[in-house]
Amino acid sequence: MKLVVVGATGAVGSVIMAILDERDLAISELVPVATARSAGSTLAHRGTTVTVRLLEPAVFDGADVAIFDVPDEVSHEWAPVAAGRGATVVDNSAAWRMAPDVPLVVPEVNPETALAPARGIIASPNCTMLTLVVPLAPLHRAAGVRRVIVSSYQSASGAGKPGVDELWAQVRQAAGSPEGTVTAGRAREVLGTGTAFAHPLALNVIPRIGSAQVGGYTSEEVKLAEETFKVLGLADLQMSATCVRVPTMVGHGVSVHAEFERPIGVEEARAVLTAAQGVELRDDTAAHVYPTPLEAAGRDAVFVGRIRQDPHDPRALAWFAVTDNLRKGAALNTIQIAELVASRLSDGQQGP
Amino acid sequence: MKLVVVGATGAVGSVIMAILDERDLAISELVPVATARSAGSTLAHRGTTVTVRLLEPAVFDGADVAIFDVPDEVSHEWAPVAAGRGATVVDNSAAWRMAPDVPLVVPEVNPETALAPARGIIASPNCTMLTLVVPLAPLHRAAGVRRVIVSSYQSASGAGKPGVDELWAQVRQAAGSPEGTVTAGRAREVLGTGTAFAHPLALNVIPRIGSAQVGGYTSEEVKLAEETFKVLGLADLQMSATCVRVPTMVGHGVSVHAEFERPIGVEEARAVLTAAQGVELRDDTAAHVYPTPLEAAGRDAVFVGRIRQDPHDPRALAWFAVTDNLRKGAALNTIQIAELVASRLSDGQQGP
C-alpha cells in the first residue's frame, strides 16, 4: 500500500519512521511530508532514503493510508483533503477525536471501530489516555468500571520537541548552578523559562497541561475523560483527572484509583492484565519492580504495577502505569491502526 | 527556655537552626546535638556560635524542650531519656507518631493536643501528610470529609541529604550525557544509582517510597493514611494513597480528591481556605497560578490551587497542594510545636 506520513520530521513523526522500519506493514511506497522548512530533505526508510515532500493535495494521490501527526488546525484543514482523495486518514491530533462520525481507536480495546470510518478519518487518542485505558479496558470487561480518579506524571516530550529541548536546556542550567540557588526563589532566573512551559520544569512539577476550561479543569484533563468515555463506550462513567507535567523526557505515568461494580482483588486483576493485549506487569513492590518512565522508554507496552485493593472498598483498585508517550502513546498506536486498515484493504482485495 | 536540637547538622536540622534565627521563640540556651562525626563543630545561632555536642544523657539536663530530627531507632532509644530528664520532646521521626499516648500535632489543626503530653513526647507528622492535612482539616470542619484519594509528587530531600546529593549527581550526569542515551534503556548505566533510591531519579519518577507492606501499599502510604486519621480524629475515614518520588529537590506536592458529607463548591472551598491558618491560595489556572515546588521552596505556607468540584459528584473536591517539606513539612512544624509548649510553660510560670 501507499502510505503518507504527514509531520514525518517531528518528535512523534521521527518515531513513526523508526517503528515502520521495525514492523512488517506491507508498504509499496512511503511518502514523508512536512512543512517547507523540512521539505526536500531525506529520511532513512528500510534501507533506502525517501525525500520529504511539501504538504500539498497531490501528495495524497493514490494513497491508501495517511498518518497525520500535526497541530490540530493543520489536521482540521488537511485530513479532509487526504480523505477526499481516497486515503484513509489516521490522525493523532485532537481535531477529530470527539467528532461523532470519527472512530477513536485503541487497537487493543475497540479495533472493530476502525473498519468502516464514515468520513475516511480515524482518530488516535491522547497519549495519557492510552496509558490509562489499555489496562482499564480489560478490567472493565471483567468487573464493570463506574468511577476513575487519576493523577498523571507526564513527560516533557508530550509537548513535542520544543518541550524536550526546553527541559534539556534547564537541566544543563541546573547542573551548572550552585545547589542552593534553584531552591531559594531564584529558580526562574537560574533555570530560565521558554515557550513550551509557563514555569521552569527542571526540578519542578507543573500542575497544568493545556488550557484552563470552565470548572477549573484543563483541556488535557477534559480530553482524558471524554476520550476514555468514547473508547469504552461509557457515557455515564464518573471521572476526575489531574494532569501534571514532571521533569522526565519520555514516558507518561498515571496513578489510578478505579471503582468497579463488584469486588475485585489483586490476584484477579493480575490475571486479567496478564492475559490483556498490550500490557506488561511490573508488579513486585518489595523487589523494587514497578513501572518507571526510564524503563518504559523505547518499549511498546503499557507497564502496570503497584496493584492494590482499596483497604476501605473491595470494589476499588489502585495501580500505577507508565508507557512511552512517543511510541504506544502516539506513533505506535497510529501504526497499529494503519495495520488494521491494511488488513481490511487486503481482505477487500481478496473479494467475497 | 533551654532548647536542645538533636540532629542539628542534618538536612532538616539545618533548616531548624535557620528558622530559629527567623522566629522569636524565647531561648535562654540552645544546645545543638549530633553524632560523633559532627560533635565539636560550631553552628551559627542568632549572631553567636554554639558548639555541637555529642548525644549523651547529660545534654538534656535542665532542658525545657528537645527537638529530635533523627532516624526512628535513635528516637526510640533517646526520646525517653530526654523526657525522663524533664524535657518535653518534639520528635520528627515516625517512632512515636502512632503511639496512643503520644499526641501527633499540627499546630493549625489540633494545637490543644500538645498541651499535656502523657509521656512527655509530642510527635510531628510526616511531611506529605502535612501538605494534605493543613488544607483538608478546615474543609473537613466545614463539610465533613469521608473519603480521600491522594497521589503525591515528593522531592528528593524527603530522603534527607543523601537523597539530595544523589539527585544532584544524577542531574550532572544527565547534563553531560548525549540526549538519546538516557531514554534508550541505558539510564541506569548513564545516570548511575546510589543508596538513597533504588532506581535513577533524574528524568524519572519512582512510585515507591518506604518499604512494601501487606496489601501492596508502602510504609509511606500507610503512614500518610494513619497519621491523617489520627490528626483529624477520624477512625472511619476512607483513604487510598499512592506516594511517588519525583526529580525535584525540595517541595512535596499532593493531588487530592476528597469526598465530603454534603455538596461543597469551589467558591465555598476558597472562602474556607482563605480563612485557614497556614494555607495560601494559588488558584488562577488560566493565569498559570497554581502551586509548584520551586515556588514553595523556602516558604512557610501550604500552597493550594487547582481547586475543582468533581463534575460527577457535587460533594467531591479536587485540588493540588505543595509545601516545602523541609520547612512546614518538618522543621517549621516542630518549632511551631515547641512554641506551643513554650506558651504552656510560660502560662504555668505565671501561676493560677
Interface residues (C-beta under 8 A of the other chain):
Chain A: R147 I149 S151 Y153 V164 W168 V171 R172 A174 A175 G176 E179 V182 T183 A184 G185 A187 R188 A198 H199 P200 A202 L203 N204 V205 I206 P207 R208 S211 A212 G215 G216 Y217 T218 Q238 M239 S240 T242 V244 V246 P247 T248 M249 V250 G253 S255 H257 V266 T285 A286 H288 Y290 P291 T292 P293 L294 E295 A297 G298 G305 R306 I307 R308 Q309 D310 P311 H312 D313 A316 A318 F320
Chain B: R147 I149 S151 Y153 V164 W168 V171 R172 A174 A175 G176 E179 V182 T183 A184 G185 A187 R188 L191 A198 H199 P200 A202 L203 N204 V205 I206 P207 R208 S211 A212 G215 G216 Y217 T218 Q238 M239 S240 T242 V244 V246 P247 T248 M249 V250 G253 S255 H257 V266 T285 A286 H288 Y290 P291 T292 P293 L294 E295 A297 G298 G305 R306 I307 R308 Q309 D310 P311 H312 D313 A316 A318 F320
